[in-house]
Amino acid sequence: MTPQKLFTLSLVFAVAAVCITGIASILGLRETVVVLAFEEQPTEQEIHQTLEVLRERINAFGDSLNIRTGKAEYRAPDIVVTLRAYSDVSAFAHILLMTGETKLHLVADDDTIAAIKQGGEVPDEFRRHTIKSETIRITTRKETDVTEEPVILARAPEMVIRKPKAAYFNLRTTYRRPEITIEFNDADSREFAELTRRYTGRTMAVVIEGEVFVAAEIQKEVDGGIVQIHNIANHERARKLYELLRIGALPKPLKVVSIRAPKEREATQSELANTAGNAATN
C-alpha cells in the first residue's frame, strides 16, 4: 500500500472516530422535564420575571450538575423546565424552587447565649443554626476541611432583600479571598442604614433558604447604600451567595407538579416532596 493510500485511510478512520464520539456524546445526553406551578395566581409581569429568574439559575448553577442545555417556558397554567445532561438532574428542582430572598437575622447577644448555655433551652424567638465553613488545603493531595460553627439567630429577620440594585464578585489580592459587593436600591439603602445605626456593635447573619452564609459584626452605620462581604473563606459558597443575590428572588413561590426523569416513570407526589425538600419553607 502506497504512503498516499495509508494517509487517506488514516484520515478516514480519524474522521469516523470523531463522528462516532460526537454521536455517542449526543446520545449520552439525557432529558429531565420539571413541571412547576404557581402557588398563587401570577400577573403577566410576574410570569416574565419568574422565567428570567429560572433561566438565570440554570445558567448560573447548571454546570455544577453537568447540565449542557436548559430552558424554561410558560405553558399555561404551568412552567416547564427542560434540562439536558449526561445524568439524572431531578435534584436540581430545589434550585428552581428557592424563593431566593436574602434575609438578615440578628445573632443572639452575649446575655441570651449565656442564658441558653445555663438553661439549655432556646427561647421561642430564636433558632439554632450552623455556619458551614470549608477550607481547601493543598498538601501531597487536595484535602478539604469542613467545620460547622453553631450560631443562635433571631427567628424573625430584621430585613428582607429581594434583589439589590447590583452585585459584584471579585477576589481580593490578599490570599485571593472572595469579596462580594452589594449595592442597594434607594428603599433598601435607607432601611439598611437605619438597621446598621440601630444595631451597631451587634452581629448580623446573611441567610438564604435557611442556609447561613456569613455572620459579621456591624461596626458602624452604613449610609452609602453599598456593603462588602469579604469573610467567606470558601470560594464556592461565596459564588453561590453572589449568584443568588445577583439573580434575585422569585416574584411568587412555585411548587413542583411533576418530574419526568430520563428513562424512568413520572415521580409521585411523595417522591417530589423528598426531591424538592423544604426548599421553599424558610
C-alpha atoms as an extended CHARMM CRD file, in Angstrom:
* protein
*
       282  EXT
         1         1  MET       CA              0.0000000000        0.0000000000        0.0000000000  PROA      1               0.0000000000
         2         2  THR       CA              1.3840000000        3.3720000000       -1.0360000000  PROA      2               0.0000000000
         3         3  PRO       CA              2.0500000000        6.1280000000        1.5420000000  PROA      3               0.0000000000
         4         4  GLN       CA             -0.6960000000        8.2140000000       -0.0680000000  PROA      4               0.0000000000
         5         5  LYS       CA             -3.2790000000        5.4480000000        0.4020000000  PROA      5               0.0000000000
         6         6  LEU       CA             -2.1160000000        4.9180000000        4.0010000000  PROA      6               0.0000000000
         7         7  PHE       CA             -2.5810000000        8.6450000000        4.7040000000  PROA      7               0.0000000000
         8         8  THR       CA             -6.0590000000        8.6210000000        3.1310000000  PROA      8               0.0000000000
         9         9  LEU       CA             -7.0790000000        5.5580000000        5.1180000000  PROA      9               0.0000000000
        10        10  SER       CA             -5.7980000000        7.0640000000        8.3640000000  PROA      10              0.0000000000
        11        11  LEU       CA             -7.7140000000       10.2670000000        7.6370000000  PROA      11              0.0000000000
        12        12  VAL       CA            -10.9250000000        8.3090000000        7.0380000000  PROA      12              0.0000000000
        13        13  PHE       CA            -10.5140000000        6.4240000000       10.3360000000  PROA      13              0.0000000000
        14        14  ALA       CA             -9.8410000000        9.6850000000       12.2000000000  PROA      14              0.0000000000
        15        15  VAL       CA            -12.9590000000       11.3590000000       10.7850000000  PROA      15              0.0000000000
        16        16  ALA       CA            -15.0340000000        8.2800000000       11.5810000000  PROA      16              0.0000000000
        17        17  ALA       CA            -13.7380000000        8.2460000000       15.1620000000  PROA      17              0.0000000000
        18        18  VAL       CA            -14.6610000000       11.9000000000       15.6310000000  PROA      18              0.0000000000
        19        19  CYS       CA            -18.1500000000       11.2850000000       14.2250000000  PROA      19              0.0000000000
        20        20  ILE       CA            -18.7030000000        8.2490000000       16.4400000000  PROA      20              0.0000000000
        21        21  THR       CA            -17.5340000000       10.1730000000       19.5040000000  PROA      21              0.0000000000
        22        22  GLY       CA            -19.8330000000       13.0770000000       18.6520000000  PROA      22              0.0000000000
        23        23  ILE       CA            -22.8400000000       10.8140000000       18.1260000000  PROA      23              0.0000000000
        24        24  ALA       CA            -22.1210000000        8.9510000000       21.3710000000  PROA      24              0.0000000000
        25        25  SER       CA            -21.8590000000       12.2610000000       23.1810000000  PROA      25              0.0000000000
        26        26  ILE       CA            -25.2110000000       13.4170000000       21.8240000000  PROA      26              0.0000000000
        27        27  LEU       CA            -26.8550000000       10.0890000000       22.5960000000  PROA      27              0.0000000000
        28        28  GLY       CA            -25.4540000000       10.2750000000       26.1200000000  PROA      28              0.0000000000
        29        29  LEU       CA            -27.4620000000       13.3940000000       26.8530000000  PROA      29              0.0000000000
        30        30  ARG       CA            -30.4920000000       12.6480000000       28.9790000000  PROA      30              0.0000000000
        31        31  GLU       CA            -33.5290000000       14.8750000000       29.3000000000  PROA      31              0.0000000000
        32        32  THR       CA            -35.2920000000       15.7380000000       32.5530000000  PROA      32              0.0000000000
        33        33  VAL       CA            -38.5380000000       17.7100000000       32.4660000000  PROA      33              0.0000000000
        34        34  VAL       CA            -39.6540000000       19.5780000000       35.5790000000  PROA      34              0.0000000000
        35        35  VAL       CA            -43.1900000000       20.9780000000       35.5850000000  PROA      35              0.0000000000
        36        36  LEU       CA            -43.7630000000       23.8350000000       38.0350000000  PROA      36              0.0000000000
        37        37  ALA       CA            -46.9070000000       25.6950000000       39.0530000000  PROA      37              0.0000000000
        38        38  PHE       CA            -47.5140000000       28.9910000000       40.8180000000  PROA      38              0.0000000000
        39        39  GLU       CA            -48.9290000000       28.7080000000       44.3160000000  PROA      39              0.0000000000
        40        40  GLU       CA            -50.8160000000       31.9560000000       43.6950000000  PROA      40              0.0000000000
        41        41  GLN       CA            -52.2860000000       33.4300000000       40.5190000000  PROA      41              0.0000000000
        42        42  PRO       CA            -49.4890000000       35.4150000000       38.7960000000  PROA      42              0.0000000000
        43        43  THR       CA            -49.6590000000       38.5300000000       36.6730000000  PROA      43              0.0000000000
        44        44  GLU       CA            -48.1170000000       38.6650000000       33.1920000000  PROA      44              0.0000000000
        45        45  GLN       CA            -45.1730000000       40.6000000000       34.5840000000  PROA      45              0.0000000000
        46        46  GLU       CA            -44.6270000000       38.0210000000       37.3510000000  PROA      46              0.0000000000
        47        47  ILE       CA            -44.6560000000       35.2130000000       34.7830000000  PROA      47              0.0000000000
        48        48  HSD       CA            -41.9950000000       37.0410000000       32.7740000000  PROA      48              0.0000000000
        49        49  GLN       CA            -39.8790000000       37.7340000000       35.8800000000  PROA      49              0.0000000000
        50        50  THR       CA            -40.1590000000       34.1030000000       37.0070000000  PROA      50              0.0000000000
        51        51  LEU       CA            -38.9350000000       32.8030000000       33.6490000000  PROA      51              0.0000000000
        52        52  GLU       CA            -35.9960000000       35.2220000000       33.7630000000  PROA      52              0.0000000000
        53        53  VAL       CA            -35.0290000000       34.0750000000       37.2760000000  PROA      53              0.0000000000
        54        54  LEU       CA            -35.2700000000       30.3800000000       36.3470000000  PROA      54              0.0000000000
        55        55  ARG       CA            -33.1910000000       30.8550000000       33.1910000000  PROA      55              0.0000000000
        56        56  GLU       CA            -30.5570000000       32.7610000000       35.1540000000  PROA      56              0.0000000000
        57        57  ARG       CA            -30.4030000000       29.9970000000       37.7730000000  PROA      57              0.0000000000
        58        58  ILE       CA            -29.9850000000       27.3330000000       35.1050000000  PROA      58              0.0000000000
        59        59  ASN       CA            -27.0860000000       29.2840000000       33.5970000000  PROA      59              0.0000000000
        60        60  ALA       CA            -25.5030000000       30.0370000000       36.9770000000  PROA      60              0.0000000000
        61        61  PHE       CA            -25.8100000000       26.6380000000       38.6750000000  PROA      61              0.0000000000
        62        62  GLY       CA            -26.2460000000       24.1700000000       35.7990000000  PROA      62              0.0000000000
        63        63  ASP       CA            -22.5420000000       23.4810000000       35.3390000000  PROA      63              0.0000000000
        64        64  SER       CA            -22.3070000000       22.0030000000       38.8380000000  PROA      64              0.0000000000
        65        65  LEU       CA            -24.5950000000       19.1510000000       37.6880000000  PROA      65              0.0000000000
        66        66  ASN       CA            -23.1570000000       18.9560000000       34.1710000000  PROA      66              0.0000000000
        67        67  ILE       CA            -26.2910000000       20.3950000000       32.6140000000  PROA      67              0.0000000000
        68        68  ARG       CA            -25.4190000000       21.0120000000       28.9750000000  PROA      68              0.0000000000
        69        69  THR       CA            -28.5610000000       22.8990000000       27.9940000000  PROA      69              0.0000000000
        70        70  GLY       CA            -31.6510000000       24.0800000000       29.8070000000  PROA      70              0.0000000000
        71        71  LYS       CA            -34.7140000000       26.1540000000       29.0790000000  PROA      71              0.0000000000
        72        72  ALA       CA            -37.7760000000       27.4150000000       30.9160000000  PROA      72              0.0000000000
        73        73  GLU       CA            -41.0190000000       28.2580000000       29.1480000000  PROA      73              0.0000000000
        74        74  TYR       CA            -44.5700000000       29.0840000000       30.1370000000  PROA      74              0.0000000000
        75        75  ARG       CA            -47.2410000000       26.6250000000       29.0340000000  PROA      75              0.0000000000
        76        76  ALA       CA            -50.3490000000       27.9180000000       30.7430000000  PROA      76              0.0000000000
        77        77  PRO       CA            -51.0010000000       27.3350000000       33.5360000000  PROA      77              0.0000000000
        78        78  ASP       CA            -47.5980000000       25.7160000000       34.2330000000  PROA      78              0.0000000000
        79        79  ILE       CA            -43.9260000000       26.4610000000       33.7350000000  PROA      79              0.0000000000
        80        80  VAL       CA            -41.9920000000       23.6900000000       32.0140000000  PROA      80              0.0000000000
        81        81  VAL       CA            -38.2500000000       23.4240000000       32.5880000000  PROA      81              0.0000000000
        82        82  THR       CA            -36.3110000000       21.0850000000       30.2840000000  PROA      82              0.0000000000
        83        83  LEU       CA            -32.7810000000       20.1120000000       31.2990000000  PROA      83              0.0000000000
        84        84  ARG       CA            -30.3910000000       18.0860000000       29.1710000000  PROA      84              0.0000000000
        85        85  ALA       CA            -27.4070000000       16.4810000000       30.8680000000  PROA      85              0.0000000000
        86        86  TYR       CA            -25.4050000000       13.2500000000       30.9840000000  PROA      86              0.0000000000
        87        87  SER       CA            -27.1280000000       12.1530000000       34.1890000000  PROA      87              0.0000000000
        88        88  ASP       CA            -30.4060000000       12.4800000000       36.0700000000  PROA      88              0.0000000000
        89        89  VAL       CA            -30.6670000000       16.0620000000       37.3760000000  PROA      89              0.0000000000
        90        90  SER       CA            -34.0070000000       15.7980000000       39.1970000000  PROA      90              0.0000000000
        91        91  ALA       CA            -32.3300000000       17.1120000000       42.3600000000  PROA      91              0.0000000000
        92        92  PHE       CA            -31.8460000000       20.4340000000       40.5570000000  PROA      92              0.0000000000
        93        93  ALA       CA            -35.5300000000       21.1000000000       41.2770000000  PROA      93              0.0000000000
        94        94  HSD       CA            -34.6610000000       22.5710000000       44.6830000000  PROA      94              0.0000000000
        95        95  ILE       CA            -32.5930000000       25.2910000000       42.9760000000  PROA      95              0.0000000000
        96        96  LEU       CA            -35.6050000000       26.1740000000       40.8380000000  PROA      96              0.0000000000
        97        97  LEU       CA            -37.9630000000       26.2720000000       43.8370000000  PROA      97              0.0000000000
        98        98  MET       CA            -35.8370000000       28.5510000000       46.0190000000  PROA      98              0.0000000000
        99        99  THR       CA            -37.5970000000       31.8160000000       46.7540000000  PROA      99              0.0000000000
       100       100  GLY       CA            -34.1470000000       33.4060000000       46.7680000000  PROA      100             0.0000000000
       101       101  GLU       CA            -34.9240000000       36.0460000000       49.3670000000  PROA      101             0.0000000000
       102       102  THR       CA            -31.8720000000       37.2520000000       51.2860000000  PROA      102             0.0000000000
       103       103  LYS       CA            -32.7420000000       37.6620000000       54.9580000000  PROA      103             0.0000000000
       104       104  LEU       CA            -30.7190000000       39.4900000000       57.5800000000  PROA      104             0.0000000000
       105       105  HSD       CA            -31.0760000000       37.9720000000       61.0630000000  PROA      105             0.0000000000
       106       106  LEU       CA            -29.6290000000       39.2530000000       64.3220000000  PROA      106             0.0000000000
       107       107  VAL       CA            -27.3000000000       36.8930000000       66.1570000000  PROA      107             0.0000000000
       108       108  ALA       CA            -28.2400000000       36.4440000000       69.8090000000  PROA      108             0.0000000000
       109       109  ASP       CA            -26.3750000000       38.7680000000       72.1610000000  PROA      109             0.0000000000
       110       110  ASP       CA            -23.9880000000       37.5510000000       74.8490000000  PROA      110             0.0000000000
       111       111  ASP       CA            -26.6040000000       37.6280000000       77.6200000000  PROA      111             0.0000000000
       112       112  THR       CA            -29.0290000000       35.4870000000       75.6060000000  PROA      112             0.0000000000
       113       113  ILE       CA            -26.3080000000       33.0000000000       74.6910000000  PROA      113             0.0000000000
       114       114  ALA       CA            -25.2060000000       32.7690000000       78.3350000000  PROA      114             0.0000000000
       115       115  ALA       CA            -28.8080000000       32.1280000000       79.4480000000  PROA      115             0.0000000000
       116       116  ILE       CA            -29.1750000000       29.3930000000       76.7940000000  PROA      116             0.0000000000
       117       117  LYS       CA            -25.9580000000       27.7240000000       77.9250000000  PROA      117             0.0000000000
       118       118  GLN       CA            -27.1550000000       27.7990000000       81.5070000000  PROA      118             0.0000000000
       119       119  GLY       CA            -30.7350000000       26.7240000000       80.8990000000  PROA      119             0.0000000000
       120       120  GLY       CA            -30.2090000000       24.5630000000       77.8070000000  PROA      120             0.0000000000
       121       121  GLU       CA            -33.3510000000       25.7550000000       76.0460000000  PROA      121             0.0000000000
       122       122  VAL       CA            -33.5610000000       28.2150000000       73.1680000000  PROA      122             0.0000000000
       123       123  PRO       CA            -36.3080000000       30.8550000000       73.5930000000  PROA      123             0.0000000000
       124       124  ASP       CA            -39.1140000000       30.7350000000       71.0330000000  PROA      124             0.0000000000
       125       125  GLU       CA            -37.9280000000       33.9190000000       69.3290000000  PROA      125             0.0000000000
       126       126  PHE       CA            -34.5760000000       32.3260000000       68.4740000000  PROA      126             0.0000000000
       127       127  ARG       CA            -33.4390000000       29.3130000000       66.4380000000  PROA      127             0.0000000000
       128       128  ARG       CA            -30.2850000000       27.2110000000       66.3390000000  PROA      128             0.0000000000
       129       129  HSD       CA            -28.2920000000       27.2990000000       63.1020000000  PROA      129             0.0000000000
       130       130  THR       CA            -24.8350000000       26.3580000000       61.9140000000  PROA      130             0.0000000000
       131       131  ILE       CA            -22.3900000000       28.1950000000       59.6980000000  PROA      131             0.0000000000
       132       132  LYS       CA            -20.6670000000       25.6760000000       57.4710000000  PROA      132             0.0000000000
       133       133  SER       CA            -17.1100000000       26.5130000000       56.5150000000  PROA      133             0.0000000000
       134       134  GLU       CA            -14.9590000000       24.6190000000       54.0240000000  PROA      134             0.0000000000
       135       135  THR       CA            -11.2250000000       25.2150000000       53.6610000000  PROA      135             0.0000000000
       136       136  ILE       CA             -9.2040000000       23.5460000000       50.8980000000  PROA      136             0.0000000000
       137       137  ARG       CA             -5.6630000000       22.5270000000       51.8490000000  PROA      137             0.0000000000
       138       138  ILE       CA             -3.0660000000       21.5290000000       49.2770000000  PROA      138             0.0000000000
       139       139  THR       CA             -0.5500000000       19.0680000000       50.7430000000  PROA      139             0.0000000000
       140       140  THR       CA              0.5390000000       15.9150000000       48.9770000000  PROA      140             0.0000000000
       141       141  ARG       CA             -3.0680000000       15.8460000000       47.8060000000  PROA      141             0.0000000000
       142       142  LYS       CA             -6.0480000000       18.1610000000       47.7760000000  PROA      142             0.0000000000
       143       143  GLU       CA             -7.9360000000       17.9680000000       51.0650000000  PROA      143             0.0000000000
       144       144  THR       CA            -10.9810000000       19.7920000000       52.3480000000  PROA      144             0.0000000000
       145       145  ASP       CA            -11.5110000000       20.6650000000       55.9940000000  PROA      145             0.0000000000
       146       146  VAL       CA            -15.1790000000       21.1300000000       56.9050000000  PROA      146             0.0000000000
       147       147  THR       CA            -16.1660000000       22.8460000000       60.1320000000  PROA      147             0.0000000000
       148       148  GLU       CA            -19.5940000000       23.7340000000       61.4640000000  PROA      148             0.0000000000
       149       149  GLU       CA            -19.9480000000       26.6400000000       63.8580000000  PROA      149             0.0000000000
       150       150  PRO       CA            -23.1720000000       26.7660000000       65.9110000000  PROA      150             0.0000000000
       151       151  VAL       CA            -24.9920000000       30.0780000000       65.9690000000  PROA      151             0.0000000000
       152       152  ILE       CA            -28.2180000000       31.3160000000       67.5890000000  PROA      152             0.0000000000
       153       153  LEU       CA            -30.2820000000       33.6050000000       65.3530000000  PROA      153             0.0000000000
       154       154  ALA       CA            -33.4120000000       35.6320000000       65.9520000000  PROA      154             0.0000000000
       155       155  ARG       CA            -36.2970000000       33.8070000000       64.3050000000  PROA      155             0.0000000000
       156       156  ALA       CA            -37.7160000000       36.8830000000       62.5570000000  PROA      156             0.0000000000
       157       157  PRO       CA            -35.4890000000       38.6510000000       60.0170000000  PROA      157             0.0000000000
       158       158  GLU       CA            -34.6680000000       42.3190000000       60.5090000000  PROA      158             0.0000000000
       159       159  MET       CA            -34.6280000000       42.9200000000       56.7380000000  PROA      159             0.0000000000
       160       160  VAL       CA            -35.5120000000       41.0250000000       53.5650000000  PROA      160             0.0000000000
       161       161  ILE       CA            -33.7050000000       41.7720000000       50.2940000000  PROA      161             0.0000000000
       162       162  ARG       CA            -35.4670000000       40.5340000000       47.1660000000  PROA      162             0.0000000000
       163       163  LYS       CA            -32.9210000000       41.9000000000       44.7070000000  PROA      163             0.0000000000
       164       164  PRO       CA            -30.2010000000       44.5170000000       45.1620000000  PROA      164             0.0000000000
       165       165  LYS       CA            -29.5830000000       47.2170000000       42.6030000000  PROA      165             0.0000000000
       166       166  ALA       CA            -26.3160000000       45.4570000000       41.6880000000  PROA      166             0.0000000000
       167       167  ALA       CA            -23.9280000000       42.8010000000       42.9830000000  PROA      167             0.0000000000
       168       168  TYR       CA            -20.2500000000       42.2720000000       42.1510000000  PROA      168             0.0000000000
       169       169  PHE       CA            -17.8290000000       39.4110000000       42.7600000000  PROA      169             0.0000000000
       170       170  ASN       CA            -14.0610000000       39.5810000000       42.8180000000  PROA      170             0.0000000000
       171       171  LEU       CA            -11.0350000000       38.0600000000       44.5350000000  PROA      171             0.0000000000
       172       172  ARG       CA             -9.0950000000       40.1920000000       46.9670000000  PROA      172             0.0000000000
       173       173  THR       CA             -5.3720000000       40.3020000000       46.3040000000  PROA      173             0.0000000000
       174       174  THR       CA             -4.6410000000       39.1980000000       49.8730000000  PROA      174             0.0000000000
       175       175  TYR       CA             -4.8760000000       35.3880000000       49.8760000000  PROA      175             0.0000000000
       176       176  ARG       CA             -7.2680000000       35.6100000000       46.8730000000  PROA      176             0.0000000000
       177       177  ARG       CA            -10.2600000000       35.6440000000       49.2020000000  PROA      177             0.0000000000
       178       178  PRO       CA            -13.7140000000       36.1590000000       47.6380000000  PROA      178             0.0000000000
       179       179  GLU       CA            -15.3050000000       39.5700000000       48.0470000000  PROA      179             0.0000000000
       180       180  ILE       CA            -18.9530000000       40.3780000000       47.3140000000  PROA      180             0.0000000000
       181       181  THR       CA            -20.0890000000       43.9690000000       46.9020000000  PROA      181             0.0000000000
       182       182  ILE       CA            -23.7960000000       44.7270000000       47.2290000000  PROA      182             0.0000000000
       183       183  GLU       CA            -25.3400000000       47.9770000000       46.0200000000  PROA      183             0.0000000000
       184       184  PHE       CA            -28.8340000000       48.5420000000       47.4020000000  PROA      184             0.0000000000
       185       185  ASN       CA            -31.7130000000       50.3020000000       45.7170000000  PROA      185             0.0000000000
       186       186  ASP       CA            -32.8890000000       53.5270000000       47.3570000000  PROA      186             0.0000000000
       187       187  ALA       CA            -35.5450000000       51.9820000000       49.6100000000  PROA      187             0.0000000000
       188       188  ASP       CA            -33.2750000000       49.1470000000       50.8250000000  PROA      188             0.0000000000
       189       189  SER       CA            -30.4120000000       51.6070000000       51.2700000000  PROA      189             0.0000000000
       190       190  ARG       CA            -32.4420000000       53.6930000000       53.7040000000  PROA      190             0.0000000000
       191       191  GLU       CA            -33.6610000000       50.6210000000       55.5700000000  PROA      191             0.0000000000
       192       192  PHE       CA            -30.1560000000       49.1590000000       55.8010000000  PROA      192             0.0000000000
       193       193  ALA       CA            -28.7390000000       52.4640000000       57.0800000000  PROA      193             0.0000000000
       194       194  GLU       CA            -31.3390000000       52.5480000000       59.8610000000  PROA      194             0.0000000000
       195       195  LEU       CA            -30.6840000000       48.8790000000       60.6400000000  PROA      195             0.0000000000
       196       196  THR       CA            -26.9230000000       49.3310000000       60.9740000000  PROA      196             0.0000000000
       197       197  ARG       CA            -27.3800000000       52.5010000000       63.0290000000  PROA      197             0.0000000000
       198       198  ARG       CA            -29.7320000000       50.7420000000       65.4490000000  PROA      198             0.0000000000
       199       199  TYR       CA            -27.6110000000       47.6090000000       65.8220000000  PROA      199             0.0000000000
       200       200  THR       CA            -24.0490000000       48.9390000000       65.7160000000  PROA      200             0.0000000000
       201       201  GLY       CA            -21.8690000000       46.5330000000       67.6760000000  PROA      201             0.0000000000
       202       202  ARG       CA            -24.2280000000       43.5900000000       67.1580000000  PROA      202             0.0000000000
       203       203  THR       CA            -23.6520000000       40.6540000000       64.8030000000  PROA      203             0.0000000000
       204       204  MET       CA            -25.8770000000       40.1290000000       61.7660000000  PROA      204             0.0000000000
       205       205  ALA       CA            -26.1810000000       36.9580000000       59.6890000000  PROA      205             0.0000000000
       206       206  VAL       CA            -26.9450000000       36.6320000000       55.9720000000  PROA      206             0.0000000000
       207       207  VAL       CA            -29.4080000000       33.7820000000       55.4180000000  PROA      207             0.0000000000
       208       208  ILE       CA            -30.9460000000       32.3780000000       52.2230000000  PROA      208             0.0000000000
       209       209  GLU       CA            -33.3670000000       29.4400000000       52.3560000000  PROA      209             0.0000000000
       210       210  GLY       CA            -32.2660000000       28.6270000000       55.8990000000  PROA      210             0.0000000000
       211       211  GLU       CA            -28.5850000000       28.4880000000       54.9490000000  PROA      211             0.0000000000
       212       212  VAL       CA            -26.3680000000       30.8440000000       56.9430000000  PROA      212             0.0000000000
       213       213  PHE       CA            -23.6760000000       32.1410000000       54.6140000000  PROA      213             0.0000000000
       214       214  VAL       CA            -21.8910000000       34.5530000000       56.9050000000  PROA      214             0.0000000000
       215       215  ALA       CA            -22.2390000000       36.3800000000       60.2170000000  PROA      215             0.0000000000
       216       216  ALA       CA            -20.3780000000       39.6470000000       60.7920000000  PROA      216             0.0000000000
       217       217  GLU       CA            -20.3180000000       42.4350000000       63.3650000000  PROA      217             0.0000000000
       218       218  ILE       CA            -21.8540000000       45.7610000000       62.3950000000  PROA      218             0.0000000000
       219       219  GLN       CA            -19.0180000000       48.1780000000       63.1110000000  PROA      219             0.0000000000
       220       220  LYS       CA            -20.7640000000       51.4010000000       62.1200000000  PROA      220             0.0000000000
       221       221  GLU       CA            -23.7800000000       52.8200000000       60.3200000000  PROA      221             0.0000000000
       222       222  VAL       CA            -23.6770000000       52.1050000000       56.5810000000  PROA      222             0.0000000000
       223       223  ASP       CA            -25.4380000000       55.0010000000       54.8870000000  PROA      223             0.0000000000
       224       224  GLY       CA            -23.9740000000       54.8970000000       51.3820000000  PROA      224             0.0000000000
       225       225  GLY       CA            -26.0920000000       52.0180000000       50.0910000000  PROA      225             0.0000000000
       226       226  ILE       CA            -23.0290000000       49.8520000000       49.4460000000  PROA      226             0.0000000000
       227       227  VAL       CA            -21.7770000000       46.9960000000       51.6330000000  PROA      227             0.0000000000
       228       228  GLN       CA            -18.9510000000       44.4960000000       51.1540000000  PROA      228             0.0000000000
       229       229  ILE       CA            -18.8120000000       40.8970000000       52.3620000000  PROA      229             0.0000000000
       230       230  HSD       CA            -15.2930000000       39.5130000000       52.4490000000  PROA      230             0.0000000000
       231       231  ASN       CA            -15.1150000000       36.9420000000       55.2430000000  PROA      231             0.0000000000
       232       232  ILE       CA            -16.4190000000       33.8870000000       53.3630000000  PROA      232             0.0000000000
       233       233  ALA       CA            -13.3650000000       31.6510000000       53.0260000000  PROA      233             0.0000000000
       234       234  ASN       CA            -14.9180000000       29.0750000000       50.7180000000  PROA      234             0.0000000000
       235       235  HSD       CA            -14.9780000000       30.1650000000       47.0790000000  PROA      235             0.0000000000
       236       236  GLU       CA            -17.9560000000       28.0100000000       46.0350000000  PROA      236             0.0000000000
       237       237  ARG       CA            -20.1940000000       29.2350000000       48.8770000000  PROA      237             0.0000000000
       238       238  ALA       CA            -19.2450000000       32.8440000000       48.1590000000  PROA      238             0.0000000000
       239       239  ARG       CA            -20.0420000000       32.3370000000       44.4930000000  PROA      239             0.0000000000
       240       240  LYS       CA            -23.4110000000       30.7660000000       45.3460000000  PROA      240             0.0000000000
       241       241  LEU       CA            -24.3080000000       33.7300000000       47.5640000000  PROA      241             0.0000000000
       242       242  TYR       CA            -23.2600000000       36.1650000000       44.8520000000  PROA      242             0.0000000000
       243       243  GLU       CA            -25.3230000000       34.4310000000       42.1450000000  PROA      243             0.0000000000
       244       244  LEU       CA            -28.4380000000       34.2870000000       44.3370000000  PROA      244             0.0000000000
       245       245  LEU       CA            -28.0620000000       37.9730000000       45.1910000000  PROA      245             0.0000000000
       246       246  ARG       CA            -27.4330000000       38.9460000000       41.5720000000  PROA      246             0.0000000000
       247       247  ILE       CA            -30.3370000000       36.9350000000       40.1500000000  PROA      247             0.0000000000
       248       248  GLY       CA            -32.7960000000       37.9180000000       42.8550000000  PROA      248             0.0000000000
       249       249  ALA       CA            -35.8940000000       36.2770000000       44.2930000000  PROA      249             0.0000000000
       250       250  LEU       CA            -38.8950000000       34.7180000000       42.6200000000  PROA      250             0.0000000000
       251       251  PRO       CA            -41.8480000000       37.1370000000       42.4940000000  PROA      251             0.0000000000
       252       252  LYS       CA            -44.1930000000       34.3440000000       43.6480000000  PROA      252             0.0000000000
       253       253  PRO       CA            -43.4800000000       30.9080000000       45.1780000000  PROA      253             0.0000000000
       254       254  LEU       CA            -43.5490000000       27.8130000000       42.9680000000  PROA      254             0.0000000000
       255       255  LYS       CA            -44.3640000000       24.1610000000       43.5900000000  PROA      255             0.0000000000
       256       256  VAL       CA            -43.4390000000       21.0010000000       41.6900000000  PROA      256             0.0000000000
       257       257  VAL       CA            -46.2090000000       19.3470000000       39.6900000000  PROA      257             0.0000000000
       258       258  SER       CA            -44.0860000000       16.5420000000       38.2480000000  PROA      258             0.0000000000
       259       259  ILE       CA            -40.5460000000       15.4920000000       37.4370000000  PROA      259             0.0000000000
       260       260  ARG       CA            -40.0060000000       13.2030000000       34.4770000000  PROA      260             0.0000000000
       261       261  ALA       CA            -36.5290000000       11.8080000000       34.8010000000  PROA      261             0.0000000000
       262       262  PRO       CA            -34.7630000000       10.0720000000       31.8840000000  PROA      262             0.0000000000
       263       263  LYS       CA            -35.9730000000        6.5350000000       31.1610000000  PROA      263             0.0000000000
       264       264  GLU       CA            -37.9510000000        6.4790000000       34.3790000000  PROA      264             0.0000000000
       265       265  ARG       CA            -41.5790000000        6.7000000000       35.3730000000  PROA      265             0.0000000000
       266       266  GLU       CA            -43.0030000000       10.0330000000       36.4460000000  PROA      266             0.0000000000
       267       267  ALA       CA            -42.2590000000       10.7590000000       40.0840000000  PROA      267             0.0000000000
       268       268  THR       CA            -45.0860000000       10.5270000000       42.5900000000  PROA      268             0.0000000000
       269       269  GLN       CA            -46.1050000000       13.4230000000       44.7940000000  PROA      269             0.0000000000
       270       270  SER       CA            -44.4620000000       11.8180000000       47.8520000000  PROA      270             0.0000000000
       271       271  GLU       CA            -41.2110000000       11.4210000000       45.9390000000  PROA      271             0.0000000000
       272       272  LEU       CA            -41.4200000000       15.0270000000       44.8090000000  PROA      272             0.0000000000
       273       273  ALA       CA            -41.6150000000       16.1030000000       48.4250000000  PROA      273             0.0000000000
       274       274  ASN       CA            -38.3760000000       14.2610000000       49.1130000000  PROA      274             0.0000000000
       275       275  THR       CA            -36.7170000000       15.6190000000       45.9830000000  PROA      275             0.0000000000
       276       276  ALA       CA            -37.7470000000       19.2160000000       46.3530000000  PROA      276             0.0000000000
       277       277  GLY       CA            -37.3850000000       19.0110000000       50.1230000000  PROA      277             0.0000000000
       278       278  ASN       CA            -38.1610000000       22.0290000000       52.1790000000  PROA      278             0.0000000000
       279       279  ALA       CA            -36.5870000000       24.4470000000       49.7280000000  PROA      279             0.0000000000
       280       280  ALA       CA            -39.4220000000       26.9390000000       49.9370000000  PROA      280             0.0000000000
       281       281  THR       CA            -40.3190000000       26.6030000000       53.6110000000  PROA      281             0.0000000000
       282       282  ASN       CA            -37.8840000000       29.0990000000       55.1200000000  PROA      282             0.0000000000
